[in-house]
Amino acid sequence: MGVDVPVAPLPERVRPRPLPELHGHGPHLRPRDPASRADAEAWLRGLTDPATS
């Protein structure tokens, strides 16, 4: 601790790839339909998905 050690450069295969250019207007979302079973199921999937918790 307290000693500055030079860091070796990352090899070319480990460097992150550049992000692709985005074109267009993105996703088109429709308003939520409170009476729609599909909308309720999609909301519940998003709520219970362990990857987003």
Secondary structure as UniProt FT lines:
FT   TURN            12..14
FT   TURN            34..35
FT   HELIX           37..48
FT   HELIX           50..52
//
